């Protein structure tokens, strides 16, 4: 791929703007030598204003989503892209969220421009476990584990029952829920079905990948080992 197109696709600017960066000498190698648009160099050998290029196509990152942000590019309010470098929103292919967390839900959110990987993670056939913690408006009534795990719970307006979900009480008004599917506002609707209301909801892990020490609002690029971990088993819950 031509260097101008490569850099433009990473969101650094239009092709015209990137061409200007070359003319201004802002594109260099690691030693600071100016590069030209027709040079044949590897991705890792390119610097913009002395900084390495962002990861190439195939990027996968983990974001600790705070509440108050939506998983959208068009919402007039705060969106998850506001937590990333501005150019990440301009990447081509688009950097998309892997599934969604609603505005009032916090926790682990994956984002990628790898369409095949996105499909593999979100496919119902993957049955990847997603672990959440919920705080509730009223005390647990005691039969939630049986109801949620029954495989017969039917939500309003749904035509098929929910797959069995894991449930663990963490206190009178706190619970950990493990899902293998992802229907619209599923956990909130599950608790509504048993006469309760979710006040806060936080996702701790997806597949074998957990938030770990990633603080709210922070993000990190995931490597090949992380990708394997997603499909490899339970994550460490913190």
C-alpha positions as protocol buffer text, in pm:
chain_id: "A"
residue {
  index: 1
  type: UNK
  ca { x: 0 y: 0 z: 0 }
}
residue {
  index: 2
  type: UNK
  ca { x: 126 y: 350 z: -83 }
}
residue {
  index: 3
  type: UNK
  ca { x: 242 y: 542 z: 224 }
}
residue {
  index: 4
  type: UNK
  ca { x: -1 y: 829 z: 168 }
}
residue {
  index: 5
  type: UNK
  ca { x: -298 y: 592 z: 156 }
}
residue {
  index: 6
  type: UNK
  ca { x: -169 y: 391 z: 453 }
}
residue {
  index: 7
  type: UNK
  ca { x: -136 y: 698 z: 674 }
}
residue {
  index: 8
  type: UNK
  ca { x: -466 y: 850 z: 557 }
}
residue {
  index: 9
  type: UNK
  ca { x: -650 y: 523 z: 629 }
}
residue {
  index: 10
  type: UNK
  ca { x: -522 y: 539 z: 986 }
}
residue {
  index: 11
  type: UNK
  ca { x: -708 y: 868 z: 1030 }
}
residue {
  index: 12
  type: UNK
  ca { x: -415 y: 1112 z: 1029 }
}
residue {
  index: 13
  type: UNK
  ca { x: -584 y: 1324 z: 763 }
}
residue {
  index: 14
  type: UNK
  ca { x: -709 y: 1325 z: 407 }
}
residue {
  index: 15
  type: UNK
  ca { x: -468 y: 1214 z: 136 }
}
residue {
  index: 16
  type: UNK
  ca { x: -409 y: 1580 z: 54 }
}
residue {
  index: 17
  type: UNK
  ca { x: -329 y: 1655 z: 418 }
}
residue {
  index: 18
  type: UNK
  ca { x: -94 y: 1356 z: 440 }
}
residue {
  index: 19
  type: UNK
  ca { x: 87 y: 1466 z: 125 }
}
residue {
  index: 20
  type: UNK
  ca { x: 143 y: 1801 z: 294 }
}
residue {
  index: 21
  type: UNK
  ca { x: 287 y: 1619 z: 598 }
}
residue {
  index: 22
  type: UNK
  ca { x: 544 y: 1459 z: 370 }
}
residue {
  index: 23
  type: UNK
  ca { x: 633 y: 1794 z: 216 }
}
residue {
  index: 24
  type: UNK
  ca { x: 676 y: 1945 z: 561 }
}
residue {
  index: 25
  type: UNK
  ca { x: 914 y: 1664 z: 663 }
}
residue {
  index: 26
  type: UNK
  ca { x: 690 y: 1539 z: 941 }
}
residue {
  index: 27
  type: UNK
  ca { x: 709 y: 1177 z: 821 }
}
residue {
  index: 28
  type: UNK
  ca { x: 1040 y: 1015 z: 917 }
}
residue {
  index: 29
  type: UNK
  ca { x: 1206 y: 685 z: 999 }
}
residue {
  index: 30
  type: UNK
  ca { x: 1308 y: 592 z: 1357 }
}
residue {
  index: 31
  type: UNK
  ca { x: 1644 y: 772 z: 1310 }
}
residue {
  index: 32
  type: UNK
  ca { x: 1469 y: 1096 z: 1213 }
}
residue {
  index: 33
  type: UNK
  ca { x: 1549 y: 1074 z: 842 }
}
residue {
  index: 34
  type: UNK
  ca { x: 1274 y: 1228 z: 630 }
}
residue {
  index: 35
  type: UNK
  ca { x: 1068 y: 979 z: 434 }
}
residue {
  index: 36
  type: UNK
  ca { x: 912 y: 1039 z: 93 }
}
residue {
  index: 37
  type: UNK
  ca { x: 573 y: 923 z: -29 }
}
residue {
  index: 38
  type: UNK
  ca { x: 722 y: 666 z: -267 }
}
residue {
  index: 39
  type: UNK
  ca { x: 964 y: 511 z: -15 }
}
residue {
  index: 40
  type: UNK
  ca { x: 923 y: 140 z: 51 }
}
residue {
  index: 41
  type: UNK
  ca { x: 930 y: 101 z: 430 }
}
residue {
  index: 42
  type: UNK
  ca { x: 748 y: -116 z: 679 }
}
residue {
  index: 43
  type: UNK
  ca { x: 472 y: 9 z: 907 }
}
residue {
  index: 44
  type: UNK
  ca { x: 696 y: -12 z: 1215 }
}
residue {
  index: 45
  type: UNK
  ca { x: 960 y: 207 z: 1048 }
}
residue {
  index: 46
  type: UNK
  ca { x: 734 y: 509 z: 1005 }
}
residue {
  index: 47
  type: UNK
  ca { x: 713 y: 801 z: 1246 }
}
residue {
  index: 48
  type: UNK
  ca { x: 475 y: 1098 z: 1242 }
}
residue {
  index: 49
  type: UNK
  ca { x: 619 y: 1395 z: 1429 }
}
residue {
  index: 50
  type: UNK
  ca { x: 857 y: 1149 z: 1590 }
}
residue {
  index: 51
  type: UNK
  ca { x: 583 y: 915 z: 1716 }
}
residue {
  index: 52
  type: UNK
  ca { x: 522 y: 559 z: 1588 }
}
residue {
  index: 53
  type: UNK
  ca { x: 222 y: 502 z: 1365 }
}
residue {
  index: 54
  type: UNK
  ca { x: -97 y: 375 z: 1524 }
}
residue {
  index: 55
  type: UNK
  ca { x: -152 y: -1 z: 1486 }
}
residue {
  index: 56
  type: UNK
  ca { x: -237 y: -114 z: 1131 }
}
residue {
  index: 57
  type: UNK
  ca { x: -567 y: -254 z: 1012 }
}
residue {
  index: 58
  type: UNK
  ca { x: -670 y: -543 z: 1234 }
}
residue {
  index: 59
  type: UNK
  ca { x: -665 y: -326 z: 1548 }
}
residue {
  index: 60
  type: UNK
  ca { x: -837 y: -465 z: 1857 }
}
residue {
  index: 61
  type: UNK
  ca { x: -855 y: -256 z: 2172 }
}
residue {
  index: 62
  type: UNK
  ca { x: -1012 y: -285 z: 2514 }
}
residue {
  index: 63
  type: UNK
  ca { x: -1184 y: 20 z: 2662 }
}
residue {
  index: 64
  type: UNK
  ca { x: -1307 y: 54 z: 3019 }
}
residue {
  index: 65
  type: UNK
  ca { x: -1626 y: 238 z: 2929 }
}
residue {
  index: 66
  type: UNK
  ca { x: -1758 y: 482 z: 3190 }
}
residue {
  index: 67
  type: UNK
  ca { x: -2129 y: 548 z: 3231 }
}
residue {
  index: 68
  type: UNK
  ca { x: -2265 y: 842 z: 3033 }
}
residue {
  index: 69
  type: UNK
  ca { x: -2109 y: 740 z: 2700 }
}
residue {
  index: 70
  type: UNK
  ca { x: -2288 y: 576 z: 2408 }
}
residue {
  index: 71
  type: UNK
  ca { x: -2151 y: 322 z: 2161 }
}
residue {
  index: 72
  type: UNK
  ca { x: -2222 y: 539 z: 1858 }
}
residue {
  index: 73
  type: UNK
  ca { x: -2054 y: 769 z: 1609 }
}
residue {
  index: 74
  type: UNK
  ca { x: -2357 y: 996 z: 1570 }
}
residue {
  index: 75
  type: UNK
  ca { x: -2506 y: 1049 z: 1917 }
}
residue {
  index: 76
  type: UNK
  ca { x: -2517 y: 1424 z: 2001 }
}
residue {
  index: 77
  type: UNK
  ca { x: -2395 y: 1350 z: 2353 }
}
residue {
  index: 78
  type: UNK
  ca { x: -2074 y: 1185 z: 2471 }
}
residue {
  index: 79
  type: UNK
  ca { x: -1963 y: 881 z: 2271 }
}
residue {
  index: 80
  type: UNK
  ca { x: -1694 y: 622 z: 2337 }
}
residue {
  index: 81
  type: UNK
  ca { x: -1483 y: 763 z: 2053 }
}
residue {
  index: 82
  type: UNK
  ca { x: -1433 y: 1077 z: 2265 }
}
residue {
  index: 83
  type: UNK
  ca { x: -1212 y: 864 z: 2493 }
}
residue {
  index: 84
  type: UNK
  ca { x: -973 y: 774 z: 2207 }
}
residue {
  index: 85
  type: UNK
  ca { x: -736 y: 985 z: 1995 }
}
residue {
  index: 86
  type: UNK
  ca { x: -956 y: 1181 z: 1749 }
}
residue {
  index: 87
  type: UNK
  ca { x: -801 y: 1012 z: 1445 }
}
residue {
  index: 88
  type: UNK
  ca { x: -929 y: 671 z: 1565 }
}
residue {
  index: 89
  type: UNK
  ca { x: -1278 y: 781 z: 1468 }
}
residue {
  index: 90
  type: UNK
  ca { x: -1152 y: 845 z: 1112 }
}
residue {
  index: 91
  type: UNK
  ca { x: -986 y: 510 z: 1048 }
}
residue {
  index: 92
  type: UNK
  ca { x: -1079 y: 321 z: 733 }
}
residue {
  index: 93
  type: UNK
  ca { x: -1204 y: 50 z: 780 }
}
residue {
  index: 94
  type: UNK
  ca { x: -1417 y: 192 z: 1061 }
}
residue {
  index: 95
  type: UNK
  ca { x: -1323 y: 112 z: 1420 }
}
residue {
  index: 96
  type: UNK
  ca { x: -1647 y: -39 z: 1553 }
}
residue {
  index: 97
  type: UNK
  ca { x: -1765 y: -146 z: 1896 }
}
residue {
  index: 98
  type: UNK
  ca { x: -1794 y: -522 z: 1942 }
}
residue {
  index: 99
  type: UNK
  ca { x: -2154 y: -529 z: 2056 }
}
residue {
  index: 100
  type: UNK
  ca { x: -2281 y: -245 z: 2271 }
}
residue {
  index: 101
  type: UNK
  ca { x: -2304 y: -130 z: 2629 }
}
residue {
  index: 102
  type: UNK
  ca { x: -2587 y: 116 z: 2686 }
}
residue {
  index: 103
  type: UNK
  ca { x: -2523 y: 467 z: 2814 }
}
residue {
  index: 104
  type: UNK
  ca { x: -2582 y: 370 z: 3177 }
}
residue {
  index: 105
  type: UNK
  ca { x: -2366 y: 55 z: 3171 }
}
residue {
  index: 106
  type: UNK
  ca { x: -1993 y: 65 z: 3241 }
}
residue {
  index: 107
  type: UNK
  ca { x: -1713 y: -183 z: 3196 }
}
residue {
  index: 108
  type: UNK
  ca { x: -1531 y: -388 z: 2936 }
}
residue {
  index: 109
  type: UNK
  ca { x: -1592 y: -287 z: 2576 }
}
residue {
  index: 110
  type: UNK
  ca { x: -1397 y: -418 z: 2277 }
}
residue {
  index: 111
  type: UNK
  ca { x: -1347 y: -218 z: 1957 }
}
residue {
  index: 112
  type: UNK
  ca { x: -1202 y: -341 z: 1629 }
}
residue {
  index: 113
  type: UNK
  ca { x: -1174 y: -271 z: 1256 }
}
residue {
  index: 114
  type: UNK
  ca { x: -1146 y: -645 z: 1186 }
}
residue {
  index: 115
  type: UNK
  ca { x: -1489 y: -745 z: 1058 }
}
residue {
  index: 116
  type: UNK
  ca { x: -1422 y: -1119 z: 1072 }
}
residue {
  index: 117
  type: UNK
  ca { x: -1306 y: -1099 z: 1434 }
}
residue {
  index: 118
  type: UNK
  ca { x: -1606 y: -884 z: 1530 }
}
residue {
  index: 119
  type: UNK
  ca { x: -1841 y: -1144 z: 1380 }
}
residue {
  index: 120
  type: UNK
  ca { x: -1660 y: -1429 z: 1553 }
}
residue {
  index: 121
  type: UNK
  ca { x: -1690 y: -1265 z: 1895 }
}
residue {
  index: 122
  type: UNK
  ca { x: -2055 y: -1159 z: 1859 }
}
residue {
  index: 123
  type: UNK
  ca { x: -2183 y: -1470 z: 1683 }
}
residue {
  index: 124
  type: UNK
  ca { x: -2440 y: -1658 z: 1895 }
}
residue {
  index: 125
  type: UNK
  ca { x: -2250 y: -1974 z: 1809 }
}
residue {
  index: 126
  type: UNK
  ca { x: -1949 y: -1849 z: 2006 }
}
residue {
  index: 127
  type: UNK
  ca { x: -2147 y: -1854 z: 2334 }
}
residue {
  index: 128
  type: UNK
  ca { x: -1882 y: -1641 z: 2500 }
}
residue {
  index: 129
  type: UNK
  ca { x: -1958 y: -1572 z: 2863 }
}
residue {
  index: 130
  type: UNK
  ca { x: -2014 y: -1209 z: 2960 }
}
residue {
  index: 131
  type: UNK
  ca { x: -1996 y: -1139 z: 3334 }
}
residue {
  index: 132
  type: UNK
  ca { x: -2174 y: -839 z: 3488 }
}
residue {
  index: 133
  type: UNK
  ca { x: -2230 y: -700 z: 3835 }
}
residue {
  index: 134
  type: UNK
  ca { x: -2559 y: -529 z: 3909 }
}
residue {
  index: 135
  type: UNK
  ca { x: -2677 y: -320 z: 4201 }
}
residue {
  index: 136
  type: UNK
  ca { x: -3051 y: -323 z: 4252 }
}
residue {
  index: 137
  type: UNK
  ca { x: -3323 y: -95 z: 4382 }
}
residue {
  index: 138
  type: UNK
  ca { x: -3478 y: -364 z: 4603 }
}
residue {
  index: 139
  type: UNK
  ca { x: -3359 y: -669 z: 4794 }
}
residue {
  index: 140
  type: UNK
  ca { x: -3321 y: -995 z: 4604 }
}
residue {
  index: 141
  type: UNK
  ca { x: -3621 y: -1219 z: 4661 }
}
residue {
  index: 142
  type: UNK
  ca { x: -3424 y: -1544 z: 4662 }
}
residue {
  index: 143
  type: UNK
  ca { x: -3542 y: -1728 z: 4351 }
}
residue {
  index: 144
  type: UNK
  ca { x: -3343 y: -1532 z: 4091 }
}
residue {
  index: 145
  type: UNK
  ca { x: -3085 y: -1809 z: 4037 }
}
residue {
  index: 146
  type: UNK
  ca { x: -3361 y: -2059 z: 3958 }
}
residue {
  index: 147
  type: UNK
  ca { x: -3555 y: -1821 z: 3733 }
}
residue {
  index: 148
  type: UNK
  ca { x: -3254 y: -1694 z: 3539 }
}
residue {
  index: 149
  type: UNK
  ca { x: -3101 y: -2038 z: 3505 }
}
residue {
  index: 150
  type: UNK
  ca { x: -3419 y: -2213 z: 3397 }
}
residue {
  index: 151
  type: UNK
  ca { x: -3390 y: -2153 z: 3025 }
}
residue {
  index: 152
  type: UNK
  ca { x: -3763 y: -2075 z: 3020 }
}
residue {
  index: 153
  type: UNK
  ca { x: -3769 y: -1705 z: 3114 }
}
residue {
  index: 154
  type: UNK
  ca { x: -3952 y: -1513 z: 2844 }
}
residue {
  index: 155
  type: UNK
  ca { x: -3905 y: -1138 z: 2821 }
}
residue {
  index: 156
  type: UNK
  ca { x: -4179 y: -904 z: 2709 }
}
residue {
  index: 157
  type: UNK
  ca { x: -4205 y: -878 z: 2328 }
}
residue {
  index: 158
  type: UNK
  ca { x: -3965 y: -1174 z: 2281 }
}
residue {
  index: 159
  type: UNK
  ca { x: -4062 y: -1491 z: 2093 }
}
residue {
  index: 160
  type: UNK
  ca { x: -3801 y: -1728 z: 2236 }
}
residue {
  index: 161
  type: UNK
  ca { x: -3697 y: -1786 z: 2598 }
}
residue {
  index: 162
  type: UNK
  ca { x: -3362 y: -1673 z: 2727 }
}
residue {
  index: 163
  type: UNK
  ca { x: -3070 y: -1913 z: 2741 }
}
residue {
  index: 164
  type: UNK
  ca { x: -2987 y: -2016 z: 3099 }
}
residue {
  index: 165
  type: UNK
  ca { x: -2789 y: -1743 z: 3275 }
}
residue {
  index: 166
  type: UNK
  ca { x: -2556 y: -1777 z: 3573 }
}
residue {
  index: 167
  type: UNK
  ca { x: -2647 y: -1593 z: 3892 }
}
residue {
  index: 168
  type: UNK
  ca { x: -2461 y: -1529 z: 4219 }
}
residue {
  index: 169
  type: UNK
  ca { x: -2588 y: -1310 z: 4500 }
}
residue {
  index: 170
  type: UNK
  ca { x: -2317 y: -1077 z: 4630 }
}
residue {
  index: 171
  type: UNK
  ca { x: -2533 y: -905 z: 4889 }
}
residue {
  index: 172
  type: UNK
  ca { x: -2898 y: -814 z: 4954 }
}
residue {
  index: 173
  type: UNK
  ca { x: -2898 y: -581 z: 4653 }
}
residue {
  index: 174
  type: UNK
  ca { x: -2593 y: -691 z: 4452 }
}
residue {
  index: 175
  type: UNK
  ca { x: -2556 y: -978 z: 4210 }
}
residue {
  index: 176
  type: UNK
  ca { x: -2323 y: -1121 z: 3950 }
}
residue {
  index: 177
  type: UNK
  ca { x: -2484 y: -1240 z: 3627 }
}
residue {
  index: 178
  type: UNK
  ca { x: -2324 y: -1445 z: 3351 }
}
residue {
  index: 179
  type: UNK
  ca { x: -2478 y: -1438 z: 3003 }
}
residue {
  index: 180
  type: UNK
  ca { x: -2399 y: -1631 z: 2685 }
}
residue {
  index: 181
  type: UNK
  ca { x: -2623 y: -1415 z: 2466 }
}
residue {
  index: 182
  type: UNK
  ca { x: -2678 y: -1043 z: 2432 }
}
residue {
  index: 183
  type: UNK
  ca { x: -3034 y: -928 z: 2383 }
}
residue {
  index: 184
  type: UNK
  ca { x: -3141 y: -566 z: 2407 }
}
residue {
  index: 185
  type: UNK
  ca { x: -3108 y: -441 z: 2769 }
}
residue {
  index: 186
  type: UNK
  ca { x: -3119 y: -806 z: 2869 }
}
residue {
  index: 187
  type: UNK
  ca { x: -3012 y: -790 z: 3233 }
}
residue {
  index: 188
  type: UNK
  ca { x: -3230 y: -488 z: 3307 }
}
residue {
  index: 189
  type: UNK
  ca { x: -3529 y: -668 z: 3155 }
}
residue {
  index: 190
  type: UNK
  ca { x: -3447 y: -990 z: 3340 }
}
residue {
  index: 191
  type: UNK
  ca { x: -3463 y: -814 z: 3676 }
}
residue {
  index: 192
  type: UNK
  ca { x: -3776 y: -626 z: 3571 }
}
residue {
  index: 193
  type: UNK
  ca { x: -3933 y: -967 z: 3506 }
}
residue {
  index: 194
  type: UNK
  ca { x: -3878 y: -1060 z: 3873 }
}
residue {
  index: 195
  type: UNK
  ca { x: -4004 y: -726 z: 4003 }
}
residue {
  index: 196
  type: UNK
  ca { x: -3675 y: -545 z: 4056 }
}
residue {
  index: 197
  type: UNK
  ca { x: -3488 y: -254 z: 3897 }
}
residue {
  index: 198
  type: UNK
  ca { x: -3119 y: -232 z: 3803 }
}
residue {
  index: 199
  type: UNK
  ca { x: -2958 y: 85 z: 3937 }
}
residue {
  index: 200
  type: UNK
  ca { x: -2601 y: 24 z: 3814 }
}
residue {
  index: 201
  type: UNK
  ca { x: -2459 y: -234 z: 3576 }
}
residue {
  index: 202
  type: UNK
  ca { x: -2093 y: -310 z: 3507 }
}
residue {
  index: 203
  type: UNK
  ca { x: -1935 y: -566 z: 3273 }
}
residue {
  index: 204
  type: UNK
  ca { x: -1619 y: -724 z: 3414 }
}
residue {
  index: 205
  type: UNK
  ca { x: -1526 y: -979 z: 3149 }
}
residue {
  index: 206
  type: UNK
  ca { x: -1600 y: -1118 z: 2805 }
}
residue {
  index: 207
  type: UNK
  ca { x: -1491 y: -1471 z: 2728 }
}
residue {
  index: 208
  type: UNK
  ca { x: -1154 y: -1519 z: 2896 }
}
residue {
  index: 209
  type: UNK
  ca { x: -1067 y: -1147 z: 2887 }
}
residue {
  index: 210
  type: UNK
  ca { x: -1113 y: -931 z: 3197 }
}
residue {
  index: 211
  type: UNK
  ca { x: -1070 y: -561 z: 3266 }
}
residue {
  index: 212
  type: UNK
  ca { x: -793 y: -622 z: 3518 }
}
residue {
  index: 213
  type: UNK
  ca { x: -623 y: -296 z: 3617 }
}
residue {
  index: 214
  type: UNK
  ca { x: -760 y: -87 z: 3328 }
}
residue {
  index: 215
  type: UNK
  ca { x: -916 y: 218 z: 3497 }
}
residue {
  index: 216
  type: UNK
  ca { x: -1242 y: 380 z: 3395 }
}
residue {
  index: 217
  type: UNK
  ca { x: -1195 y: 578 z: 3074 }
}
residue {
  index: 218
  type: UNK
  ca { x: -864 y: 408 z: 2992 }
}
residue {
  index: 219
  type: UNK
  ca { x: -797 y: 181 z: 2696 }
}
residue {
  index: 220
  type: UNK
  ca { x: -523 y: -44 z: 2566 }
}
residue {
  index: 221
  type: UNK
  ca { x: -439 y: -217 z: 2240 }
}
residue {
  index: 222
  type: UNK
  ca { x: -470 y: -595 z: 2260 }
}
residue {
  index: 223
  type: UNK
  ca { x: -213 y: -834 z: 2118 }
}
residue {
  index: 224
  type: UNK
  ca { x: -228 y: -1185 z: 1980 }
}
residue {
  index: 225
  type: UNK
  ca { x: -222 y: -1347 z: 2324 }
}
residue {
  index: 226
  type: UNK
  ca { x: -522 y: -1136 z: 2430 }
}
residue {
  index: 227
  type: UNK
  ca { x: -711 y: -1251 z: 2122 }
}
residue {
  index: 228
  type: UNK
  ca { x: -649 y: -1613 z: 2217 }
}
residue {
  index: 229
  type: UNK
  ca { x: -755 y: -1544 z: 2575 }
}
residue {
  index: 230
  type: UNK
  ca { x: -1095 y: -1414 z: 2461 }
}
residue {
  index: 231
  type: UNK
  ca { x: -1184 y: -1760 z: 2338 }
}
residue {
  index: 232
  type: UNK
  ca { x: -981 y: -1952 z: 2594 }
}
residue {
  index: 233
  type: UNK
  ca { x: -1187 y: -1959 z: 2911 }
}
residue {
  index: 234
  type: UNK
  ca { x: -1300 y: -1759 z: 3215 }
}
residue {
  index: 235
  type: UNK
  ca { x: -1133 y: -1427 z: 3283 }
}
residue {
  index: 236
  type: UNK
  ca { x: -995 y: -1310 z: 3617 }
}
residue {
  index: 237
  type: UNK
  ca { x: -1274 y: -1123 z: 3794 }
}
residue {
  index: 238
  type: UNK
  ca { x: -1172 y: -808 z: 3984 }
}
